[in-house]
Amino acid sequence: MSNIGYRVFDNLLSAAHRMLSPACALCANSAGLDGLCDGCRAALPRLAKERCPVCALPNPTAEICGRCMTARPAFDHVACALSYEYPTNALVLGLKYRSNLAFARPLAARLADALDAEPYPDIVIPMPLSPGRLAERGFNQAAELARLAASEFGLKPSSGLVRRNRESAPQASLPWKERARNVRNAFECTCRLDGKSVAVVDDVLTTGATLNELALALKRQGARQVTGWIAARTLPQQ
């Protein structure tokens, strides 16, 4: 085959590879199995390793932060992969509000990375949506993340154990100081969990009010430990 023939053949192979490879969720270049190309994967903002072991906010000593010492939340620990800034927020918003379910895969992959050293829980549950919001959106983004992340460890999320028992304003629409009141008594656990460890999967943790309220409901039913498995952590407002 001539040099020209080799170049044509090589170009055809490259074109076929691009057509058959999944497109990166952020830039549309060829992506890996997690839905991102190498460049976009490297650009995701990881949380600092030194952080509060309870709420996962960056902390230079990696000790329990003053806020968690003063008012210890009902949840025991947060395992989190990314900080909620660009381009992480583009993935979260695309999944949540534009129904782009493919965006769940890179978020779940990074969450699974962050869970490598975590002990396995007895139960994995996605953060429940209210019936009205589930009907409006058509899916629960936390359930998509839970399914993908848990499967990396041979686990299967449980459904139907907890429910959101009333409609409330979206947390993202409220000032931080009003979020705890907005979700107060919003959850109900439908079975006993005596001595069980529970992982709650969600897309974003901001004030921790929603996770805290669900943890209260789980512990009222006997849960021994509640851990948040969170794709992205919002950092404090400057």
N, C-alpha and C positions, 0 to 999 in steps of 0.2 A: 504494500500500500504506500502511496506517495505521502510526502509530508503534508500536502494539502488534504489528502484523504484522512490522515490521522487527526488533523485539526478539526475537520468537519465531524468526524466520529466522536472526538472528545467533546465538542460543543453540544452534540446531540445528547451524549450521556449526561452532561452538566444540566442541560435543559430538562431532561427526564427526571433527574434527581430533584430539581427545584419543584417540578410539578407534583412529584409523589411525596415529598417531604412536607410535614405540617408547617404552616406559616406561623412565625413568631406572633404572639398575641399583641406585642407592642409595636413592632416595626415591620412585620410581614416578611422578613427574611426567613430562610430555612431554620426550623426550630428542632430542638431535641424532644425527647419523650415528655418532658414537663411543659411543653408549649412555649418555650422561650429560646431565643438564640443565645450564644455564648455572651455576646456583648450586653444584651438586656438583662440576662441573668446576673452578670457581674455588677450591673448598675443598680440592682435592688438594694435599698438601704437597710442593712442589718442592724438589729439592736446591739448595743454595746454588751459585751459579756459581763461587765461589772454592772449589776443591777439588783434591785431589791428582790429577794427570793419570793416575796409574797405578791406584790403588784406589778413587778417587772419594769418599773421605771428605772432609768439609768442612775447608778449610785456608785461613786468612785471606790467605796469600801466593800461593795457587794454584800452589805449587811442589811437587815431590815430597816427600812426608811422610817423617819420620824413620824410620818403620817400613819403608817401601818402600826407602829408601836403605840401611838396615842389612841387610835380608833381601829383596832384590829378587825379587818373584814371577815365575813363569814366564810369566804373561800380561803383555802390554805396556801395556794401556790398558783402562779401563772407561768406557763411555758409559751413563749412567743418567739416568732421568727424575725419579723420585720418592723421597722418604724413606719408609721402611717404618713408618708410623704411621697412625692413623685419619685418613681413611677408606680409605687405600690398602690397609691390611692386611685390611679387610673384603672388598675386591675379590679380593685374592690368596687368602684363605682360602675364600671362596665358590667360586672357580674350582677350587682345588686339592682341597678336601675335601668339597665339596657338589656337585661336577660341574656347576656353573652355567657352561657354556661361554660364555654371553653376557658374563660378566665379563672375558673375555679381550680384548674389543674396546676398552674404555676404557683398559686397561693398555697394549695394543699401540699405541693412538693416541698416548698420551703418550710411549711409547718412540720411536715414529717422529718425534715432535717433537724429541726429544733427539738424533736421528741426522741432522738436516738438514745440519749442517756437517761430518759425518763422511765420510771417503773410503769409497768402496764397496769391500767386501772381495771376494776371489776366490770365497770359499765361505762360506755361512751354514749353520750347523748348530744344531739345538736340543740343549740338555743332555739326554743320554739317561737314561732310567730303566732300572733293572734289569728283567729279564723278569718276575720275580715281582711287583714293584710296578706295572708296566704292566698286568699281568693283573688285579691287584686293583683298580686305579683305572679301567681301561678306556680311558684316554687319557693322553697326555703333555702337561701344561699348557705346558711350554716349546715343544713343537711347535706348539701353537695360537698362542702369541705370535709365534713365528718366522714362521709362515705369514702372519699378518696384518700384522706390521711390515715384513717383507721385501717384501710385495706393494706397499707404498707407494712403493718405489723400483724396481719392475719386477724384483725379484730373487726367486728361488725357493730355499727351503731344500733342502739335500741330506740325504738319509736313507741310513743304512746305512754311513756312513764311519767312525763310531765306535760302540762298544758298551760297556756296563757289564758287566764280566766276572764280577762276583760280587755277591751280596746283601750289604747292610750296613745297619746301623741308620739310621733317618731322622736326618739331620743336626739337624733341629729338636729332637729328643729328647735331644741330648747337650750337655754343657757346652762352651763355646767351645774350651777347651784340648784337648778330645779329638777335635775334628772332623777335624783333619788326619790323624791316625792312622786314623780310621774309613774314609777314602776313599783311603788310600795304595794305589797300584797297582790302582785300581778300574776303570780305563778302558783300552781298546785301540783304536787306530786301524788300520783294515784296509787302507789304501792309502798310497802315497807322496804327499807334499804339497810337494815340493821348490819352494821359493821362493814358495809361496802365502800370501796373507793370509787368515785365518780369523776370522769373527765367531761367537761362541758365545752363543746366546740362552738366558736363564733368567729366572725370575720374581723371585727375591730373591737378593741377595748379602749375606752376613753376615760371616763371617771370610775369605771368599775361598778356603777350602781346596778346595772342590769344583772351582771354576774353575781353580785353580792346578794341581790334579792332572790335569785334562783337558788343560790347556795343555802340561804336560810330555809327555803322550802324543802330542799333535799335533806338538810340536817334535822329538820323537824320529823322527818320520816326515818331517822336513824343513820344516815350516811356518816361514815367515819371521816372521810376526807373528800374535799371537792377541789379539783384542779381545773383551771381554765386552759384549754388548748386554743390559742388565739393566733390568727394569721398575722395581724398587724396591731401595733400599740401606738396610740396617739401620744405624742410627747407634750409636756406642759406648755401652755401658751406663754410666750415671752412677754 
